[in-house]
Amino acid sequence: MEIEKKDIIEVGEAVEALGLMMEGELQRIDLQLSQLSKSIGDVLSQEKNLEDEIYELKNQIQETKELLEEFQAVVSRTESRISELQRTWQDEGDSTSEIKDDFLIIKKDLQFIRSDLKEILESREYLDKKLKDFQNRIDGLERERFV
């Protein structure tokens, strides 16, 4: 059995075709790896952004908590003043100047309460919006993960 030049050429062409096919597959694999790397980078970037936003949200929640504690203190003080005013009114016959002063203090406290309530409501709306945004982003990340 003798090897002919024609057989050598066919083997050479087959090896060349196989090489081209392997080169194409390697390019396709390289492209897929590049896309995967980009996707992983995007996910890591989104994770970092979420961490930053969660940190900001925690700070906002802490500020709201402090505002609520201040609000509770003002309400408590106002309640105490009203109770004291009721006792004073019952115990003394004519203490109108003290009562007027107490009413002015209560009025100022109520103005602070109204201002604090407005701030609390704005904080709540902001936090509700942020929470909804986070939920949507988490849902999106979960959908991407399973695609």
C-alpha positions as a Markdown table, in Angstrom:
| # | Residue | x | y | z |
|---|---|---|---|---|
| 1 | Met | 0.0 | 0.0 | 0.0 |
| 2 | Glu | 1.5 | 3.1 | -1.2 |
| 3 | Ile | 0.7 | 6.7 | -0.1 |
| 4 | Glu | -0.2 | 8.8 | -3.0 |
| 5 | Lys | 0.3 | 12.6 | -3.3 |
| 6 | Lys | -3.5 | 12.9 | -3.6 |
| 7 | Asp | -4.0 | 11.2 | -0.2 |
| 8 | Ile | -1.5 | 13.5 | 1.4 |
| 9 | Ile | -3.2 | 16.5 | -0.1 |
| 10 | Glu | -6.6 | 15.3 | 1.2 |
| 11 | Val | -5.2 | 14.7 | 4.7 |
| 12 | Gly | -3.7 | 18.2 | 4.6 |
| 13 | Glu | -7.0 | 19.7 | 3.5 |
| 14 | Ala | -8.8 | 17.8 | 6.3 |
| 15 | Val | -6.3 | 19.0 | 8.9 |
| 16 | Glu | -6.6 | 22.5 | 7.6 |
| 17 | Ala | -10.4 | 22.4 | 7.7 |
| 18 | Leu | -10.2 | 20.9 | 11.2 |
| 19 | Gly | -7.9 | 23.7 | 12.2 |
| 20 | Leu | -10.3 | 26.3 | 10.8 |
| 21 | Met | -13.2 | 24.7 | 12.6 |
| 22 | Met | -11.3 | 24.6 | 15.9 |
| 23 | Glu | -10.2 | 28.2 | 15.4 |
| 24 | Gly | -13.9 | 29.2 | 14.9 |
| 25 | Glu | -15.0 | 27.3 | 18.0 |
| 26 | Leu | -12.2 | 28.8 | 20.0 |
| 27 | Gln | -13.3 | 32.3 | 18.9 |
| 28 | Arg | -16.9 | 31.4 | 19.8 |
| 29 | Ile | -15.8 | 30.2 | 23.2 |
| 30 | Asp | -13.6 | 33.3 | 23.7 |
| 31 | Leu | -16.6 | 35.5 | 22.8 |
| 32 | Gln | -18.9 | 33.6 | 25.3 |
| 33 | Leu | -16.2 | 33.9 | 28.0 |
| 34 | Ser | -15.9 | 37.6 | 27.3 |
| 35 | Gln | -19.7 | 38.0 | 27.6 |
| 36 | Leu | -19.7 | 36.0 | 30.8 |
| 37 | Ser | -16.9 | 38.1 | 32.2 |
| 38 | Lys | -18.8 | 41.3 | 31.3 |
| 39 | Ser | -22.0 | 39.9 | 32.9 |
| 40 | Ile | -20.2 | 39.0 | 36.1 |
| 41 | Gly | -18.6 | 42.5 | 36.1 |
| 42 | Asp | -22.1 | 44.0 | 35.7 |
| 43 | Val | -23.5 | 41.8 | 38.5 |
| 44 | Leu | -20.6 | 42.8 | 40.8 |
| 45 | Ser | -21.1 | 46.4 | 40.0 |
| 46 | Gln | -24.8 | 46.2 | 40.7 |
| 47 | Glu | -24.1 | 44.4 | 43.9 |
| 48 | Lys | -21.7 | 47.2 | 44.9 |
| 49 | Asn | -24.3 | 49.8 | 44.0 |
| 50 | Leu | -26.9 | 47.9 | 46.0 |
| 51 | Glu | -24.6 | 47.8 | 49.0 |
| 52 | Asp | -24.0 | 51.6 | 48.7 |
| 53 | Glu | -27.7 | 52.2 | 48.5 |
| 54 | Ile | -28.5 | 49.9 | 51.4 |
| 55 | Tyr | -25.9 | 51.8 | 53.5 |
| 56 | Glu | -27.6 | 55.0 | 52.5 |
| 57 | Leu | -31.0 | 53.5 | 53.3 |
| 58 | Lys | -29.8 | 52.4 | 56.7 |
| 59 | Asn | -28.6 | 55.9 | 57.5 |
| 60 | Gln | -31.9 | 57.3 | 56.4 |
| 61 | Ile | -33.7 | 54.8 | 58.6 |
| 62 | Gln | -31.5 | 55.8 | 61.5 |
| 63 | Glu | -32.3 | 59.4 | 60.9 |
| 64 | Thr | -36.0 | 58.7 | 60.7 |
| 65 | Lys | -35.8 | 56.6 | 64.0 |
| 66 | Glu | -34.1 | 59.6 | 65.7 |
| 67 | Leu | -36.7 | 61.9 | 64.4 |
| 68 | Leu | -39.4 | 59.6 | 65.7 |
| 69 | Glu | -37.7 | 59.5 | 69.1 |
| 70 | Glu | -37.6 | 63.3 | 69.1 |
| 71 | Phe | -41.3 | 63.4 | 68.1 |
| 72 | Gln | -42.2 | 61.0 | 70.9 |
| 73 | Ala | -40.3 | 63.2 | 73.4 |
| 74 | Val | -42.2 | 66.3 | 72.2 |
| 75 | Val | -45.5 | 64.5 | 72.4 |
| 76 | Ser | -44.7 | 63.3 | 75.9 |
| 77 | Arg | -43.7 | 66.8 | 77.0 |
| 78 | Thr | -46.9 | 68.2 | 75.6 |
| 79 | Glu | -48.9 | 65.6 | 77.3 |
| 80 | Ser | -47.2 | 66.3 | 80.6 |
| 81 | Arg | -47.8 | 70.0 | 80.2 |
| 82 | Ile | -51.5 | 69.5 | 79.4 |
| 83 | Ser | -51.8 | 67.3 | 82.5 |
| 84 | Glu | -50.0 | 69.8 | 84.6 |
| 85 | Leu | -52.2 | 72.6 | 83.2 |
| 86 | Gln | -55.3 | 70.6 | 84.0 |
| 87 | Arg | -54.1 | 70.2 | 87.6 |
| 88 | Thr | -53.1 | 73.8 | 87.9 |
| 89 | Trp | -56.5 | 74.9 | 86.6 |
| 90 | Gln | -58.3 | 72.7 | 89.1 |
| 91 | Asp | -56.1 | 73.7 | 92.0 |
| 92 | Glu | -55.9 | 77.4 | 91.5 |
| 93 | Gly | -58.6 | 79.8 | 90.7 |
| 94 | Asp | -56.8 | 82.6 | 88.7 |
| 95 | Ser | -53.6 | 81.5 | 87.1 |
| 96 | Thr | -54.3 | 82.9 | 83.6 |
| 97 | Ser | -50.7 | 84.2 | 83.0 |
| 98 | Glu | -49.3 | 80.7 | 83.7 |
| 99 | Ile | -51.9 | 79.1 | 81.6 |
| 100 | Lys | -51.2 | 81.5 | 78.7 |
| 101 | Asp | -47.5 | 80.7 | 79.0 |
| 102 | Asp | -48.2 | 77.0 | 79.0 |
| 103 | Phe | -50.5 | 77.3 | 76.0 |
| 104 | Leu | -47.8 | 79.2 | 74.1 |
| 105 | Ile | -45.3 | 76.4 | 74.9 |
| 106 | Ile | -47.8 | 73.8 | 73.9 |
| 107 | Lys | -48.5 | 75.7 | 70.6 |
| 108 | Lys | -44.8 | 75.8 | 69.8 |
| 109 | Asp | -44.5 | 72.1 | 70.6 |
| 110 | Leu | -47.4 | 71.4 | 68.3 |
| 111 | Gln | -45.8 | 73.4 | 65.5 |
| 112 | Phe | -42.7 | 71.3 | 65.9 |
| 113 | Ile | -44.8 | 68.2 | 65.9 |
| 114 | Arg | -46.5 | 69.2 | 62.7 |
| 115 | Ser | -43.1 | 69.9 | 61.1 |
| 116 | Asp | -41.7 | 66.6 | 62.4 |
| 117 | Leu | -44.8 | 64.8 | 61.0 |
| 118 | Lys | -44.3 | 66.3 | 57.6 |
| 119 | Glu | -40.6 | 65.2 | 57.7 |
| 120 | Ile | -41.6 | 61.7 | 58.8 |
| 121 | Leu | -44.1 | 61.4 | 56.0 |
| 122 | Glu | -41.6 | 62.5 | 53.4 |
| 123 | Ser | -39.0 | 60.1 | 54.8 |
| 124 | Arg | -41.6 | 57.3 | 54.7 |
| 125 | Glu | -42.4 | 58.0 | 51.1 |
| 126 | Tyr | -38.7 | 58.1 | 50.2 |
| 127 | Leu | -38.1 | 54.8 | 52.1 |
| 128 | Asp | -41.1 | 53.2 | 50.5 |
| 129 | Lys | -39.9 | 54.2 | 47.0 |
| 130 | Lys | -36.4 | 52.9 | 47.8 |
| 131 | Leu | -37.7 | 49.6 | 49.1 |
| 132 | Lys | -39.8 | 49.2 | 46.0 |
| 133 | Asp | -36.7 | 50.0 | 43.8 |
| 134 | Phe | -34.6 | 47.5 | 45.7 |
| 135 | Gln | -37.3 | 44.8 | 45.3 |
| 136 | Asn | -37.5 | 45.4 | 41.6 |
| 137 | Arg | -33.7 | 45.3 | 41.2 |
| 138 | Ile | -33.5 | 42.1 | 43.3 |
| 139 | Asp | -36.2 | 40.6 | 41.2 |
| 140 | Gly | -34.3 | 41.6 | 38.0 |
| 141 | Leu | -31.1 | 40.1 | 39.3 |
| 142 | Glu | -32.8 | 36.9 | 40.2 |
| 143 | Arg | -34.4 | 36.7 | 36.7 |
| 144 | Glu | -31.0 | 37.3 | 35.1 |
| 145 | Arg | -29.4 | 34.7 | 37.2 |
| 146 | Phe | -31.8 | 32.0 | 36.0 |
| 147 | Val | -31.7 | 33.0 | 32.3 |
